């Protein structure tokens, strides 16, 4: 009996947080389904997929989806490679603590300060890129600057878990550094990469907050993201469009996360596996 | 000790319960209840409107409750609305104050279609029947005044009720020729509106904004020319920042200073805005007013827009049937006559000068005019405006598109930069700024 209780101890710790998550996220999430099939949030008349079709047909939604996808395609691999590379440098070269601190510190800087700095540096008073064709690169820069440190910590934790004997064995077998990296370190870090990937996706949506602070609800069309569309729909009380767009968005995100998990299952290796 | 504490507690409980019973009994007098949602600042206006509320409550044994909320801005208003309208038994009616935009209630389907549900709706002035989701109860059409003395000085012909924008422009020109005007937020707005009102900034068909155009650039240049034409007195020591403050920031010292001058100057203006309702110009000083001023209806499609005030029935409101009954009651001749009879002690209280929204109260209006010894010019003005309204010449002007209003605000700010910045805009710079705004509105229009 006591042992059985011990088994559920972990769940008990998670329970308060889970209840909060359930009540504040999961229940409203499913509650929104009804609204997405209703005429409006205030008129519950069933309209089928009309709201979904409206959203998909909206040129603003298409623009937002295109920009968000482009941002993810460029920023996502970039931050994974960059944070992995920096983590590897720190891990292998024993870099001074001061430099480590500089890499990690952007996590602690408030968004308003970040937005203020980037607005000054890349707005009309600086290089004026935010109003140009290249505004997306500024957003990517903000994203990299703010989130690399966070990913780097996760990678460093992952690296410290690698069984050193496997690397030593490879050295004895005559493997050079690149071979060790390719055949041992990267495969052993696949689960960490999956975690970093999922966290990166979540953090990538937070970049909207910075854009909102820099350019408001209607920014340069090059950096008009899906969250802009959702926020504007919320502020104009068009919850029926908002929920429809949110479910489309969620489906895409779930598909990406599912792909990551598949990748983890396929490529993750443990020491001793071939 | 324990016993005494217990007996005190018991006494307190009995006291509180008995109080509640007594208080509740007051409400129990009413069989049922409806509620009206409004912003607290509109409460005064609403009370004028529903002066017949008590009579209705007594006649039908229905309580009419006000649910007023305090909001600071549009976003806050939307949040409150969202909360109130999402309730299964939300407020029965939503009050729309004079000139307020009610488009959001139509867009979000909060408003219930009223056609066929209110028998007295047939009494509405035909022009006002066009909106099936909104029930207008009081109407207002702005009037302008022309100073007779100045008109004589400039030797201009008196304009008639059917004056046009061209007549307005000519008079304005003549008045400026006579005497330079102080540049301030009001005179700047006048220049800005006169030039920009004639430009279509939104292409409704294409759902696109037309801001980065030759027309807009030309308009900006025209404003600059007009400001520096010598017909306006510009504060000599003012730089770009001062002008921006004066024209955009109501809390700035520059604004306050300009306001002081304006208040003195406005007494001697050729054309002045009034708070007279051209449909009910029953001011008790009409004889004095008519001696010094010519009162004209504002020009349609310019600033002249018919402003209405009334109610929307909330789809998720409690006791909707009773709400309809209340609206029907407010539309009967007696209630509408009460609106007609309501007059404020100050002409500034526009709501007290509302004209009823139903037909068949003209005779009553004539009686009021007689009682007030209304000047014939004012009677003529009312008759002219009412005939125009009956013919459908005036459209309800409450629902100006949000985008249109926002574009005009943005362009005004750009125009101030364009006119007062020390270093002139290059063509490339101006194109870039206007393009940026155009992009913004193109997204907004297509969301």
Interface residues (C-beta under 8 A of the other chain):
Chain A: X39 X40 X41 X42 X43 X58 X59 X60 X61 X63 X131 X218 X220 X221 X224 X229 X232 X233 X235 X236 X237 X238 X239
Chain B: X75 X78 X81 X82 X85 X86 X104 X107 X108 X109 X110 X315 X316 X432 X436 X439 X440 X441 X442 X443 X444 X446 X447
